[in-house]
Amino acid sequence: MSYYIIILTSITYVNKAQYLLSQNNIKSSVIKLQSSLERRGCGYGLEVRENSLRSAAKIIENYGIRIVEIARAD
């Protein structure tokens, strides 16, 4: 199964987004970003399954949280 990392602007938004996703029954994990991705965000991101990615991104954006980037997890 493939995973993606949703990169946000701050750890505060990462935690808020994880809470919002859990309220919508979408599993996610807060992860430390690899150095190649870290410079684009706050250093942390949310890892979600590929089959939940679109729903997760929509929920996050609907709450006014800006997504910096979505990257495929290695």
QUINORDA-V681353 format. One record per residue. N is the residue number from 1. PHI is phi in radians with two decimals (none if undefined). Layout:
N_PHI, N_PHI
This chain:
1_none, 2_-1.56, 3_-2.16, 4_-2.23, 5_-1.97, 6_-1.67, 7_-1.73, 8_-2.05, 9_-1.44, 10_-2.70, 11_-1.10, 12_-1.06, 13_-1.23, 14_-1.07, 15_-1.14, 16_-1.11, 17_-1.12, 18_-1.08, 19_-1.08, 20_-1.06, 21_-1.14, 22_-1.12, 23_-1.18, 24_-1.88, 25_1.02, 26_-1.96, 27_-1.37, 28_-2.61, 29_-2.27, 30_-1.39, 31_-2.27, 32_-1.38, 33_-1.31, 34_-1.16, 35_-1.02, 36_-1.19, 37_-1.75, 38_-1.03, 39_-1.20, 40_-1.57, 41_-2.51, 42_-1.58, 43_1.88, 44_-2.31, 45_-2.60, 46_-1.93, 47_-1.68, 48_-2.32, 49_-1.24, 50_-0.99, 51_-1.26, 52_-1.88, 53_-1.05, 54_-1.08, 55_-1.09, 56_-1.08, 57_-1.08, 58_-1.11, 59_-1.08, 60_-1.05, 61_-1.18, 62_-1.11, 63_-1.65, 64_1.40, 65_-1.65, 66_-1.42, 67_-1.56, 68_-1.32, 69_-2.88, 70_-2.11, 71_-2.21, 72_-1.27, 73_-1.32, 74_-1.54
